[in-house]
């Protein structure tokens, strides 16, 4: 972590956290928090995350530590994040949507305070949990735990047009987005030489083919839609004791039901693991939706939609790779995700969905 980030994290003060815990009712007006230690945690590109541990005794309603998610302070990443409204979007998720999503497992939200006009989030510190490792890929039962949470995101507002029309929810399918294809191809042109040696044979061809078709592919989708995390992958999850907690809701949006499923399976499972388990996971997710009262999402519809959404990882991550701050880990992460996604698209023959003529093949209801 560079010096500027260290200095930024050091600006989190006991006064900031006192204000948050007073607003949440955990501190009385007379109580205040004392000294704290700050330790950087997390691997995100659009936020700096710090664990704050209180070194003075705290009242019984206050945890001994919490996590503060700070907006990045400067450069192209900060400009991109602010233009996209990612900090306000995540705050609205915790304030407005999470209380409505029964069964969804996220860190407890304590409140927020402003940093340079943008919200910093104060969240539960789940100290015993282990972060998922995007580069390594899913291990043990992580894939099943993650897939089982998707229904808790989706069922509440399934195909609710009024809900989905809110302009603060991002859309990456079923609607035109200015500059999407230009940004994708510009980012690919910027990074392709630096990742060429790490890409598996044939991956670059899949990435480039999709780049030229990405806008038509996205606009061809005609429903149904539901709430989506959009960046549903291992780095945005914590695991412990047969549980998973979901993090990083900055890209929250309105999307096809198979977006998060295909994004996770395609980007977070090794190629061999995906090949052996994807059909079972797709059917499992479809059954959970039907059990939640969703009609029309048959196993066949679910499978075709999953195949069509194989490119979801590329649509989100390629512009990010070209526009957000990077480091060696981010480079390894993106190339791992792209290699897995390219293999997925080839295995599933998803190229047939790159034409706009047949959106009915992956629509339902």
Secondary structure, DSSP 8 states (H G I E B T S, - for coil): --HHHHHHHTT--HHHHHHHHHHTTSS-TT-----EEEEEE---SSEEEEEEEE-S---TTS-SEEEEEEE--SHHHHHHHHHHTHHHHHHHIIIIIGGG-TT--B--EEEEEEETTEEEEEEE--TT-EE--TTT---TTHHHHHHHHHHHHHSTTTT-HHHHT-TTSEE-SSS--TTHHHHHHHHHHHHHHHHGGGS-TTHHHHHHHHHHHHHHHHHH-----EEE-SS-SGGGEEEETTEEEE---TT-EEE-TTHHHHHHHHHHS-HHHHHHHHHHHHHHHHHHHHHTT--S--HHHHHHHHHHGGGHHHHHHHHHHHHS---HHHHHHHHHHHHHHHHHHHHTTGGGGGSSTTGGGG---
